[in-house]
Amino acid sequence: NKCLNEKRRRTQENLYIDELAELISATDMSSGKTDKCQILQRTVEQ
């Protein structure tokens, strides 16, 4: 099912972004929720 495959892809993508957020939170993330773009940008900058 196409919808189910898309949901799995988004879920996996979000898990990876959460992992990146944890990795960079120890160094320079301010407290509070940051969006996906900020997480990706800060990951690239490091």
C-alpha positions as a printed Julia matrix, in Angstrom:
46×3 Matrix{Float64}:
  0.0    0.0    0.0
  1.42   3.35  -1.07
  0.07   5.24   1.95
  1.58   2.72   4.37
  4.96   2.87   2.64
  4.94   6.66   2.82
  4.07   6.56   6.52
  6.95   4.15   7.19
  9.34   6.4    5.28
  8.27   9.48   7.26
  8.53   7.58  10.54
 12.06   6.44   9.72
 13.03   9.94   8.6
 11.75  11.4   11.87
 13.7    8.82  13.89
 16.9    9.85  12.13
 16.2   13.52  12.7
 15.53  12.82  16.39
 18.89  11.04  16.6
 20.63  14.03  15.05
 18.88  16.34  17.5
 20.18  14.27  20.4
 23.71  14.33  19.01
 23.82  18.09  18.61
 21.82  18.93  21.73
 24.83  18.17  23.9
 26.88  20.81  22.13
 24.95  23.87  21.09
 21.17  23.44  20.99
 19.21  25.82  23.15
 16.47  24.44  25.32
 13.1   23.97  23.73
 11.78  22.3   20.62
 13.59  22.99  17.38
 12.21  22.23  13.96
 13.63  19.76  11.47
 15.29  22.43   9.35
 17.19  23.83  12.34
 18.33  20.35  13.34
 19.59  19.6    9.84
 21.26  23.0    9.49
 23.1   22.7   12.8
 24.2   19.18  11.94
 25.71  20.36   8.66
 27.43  23.28  10.37
 29.26  20.99  12.78
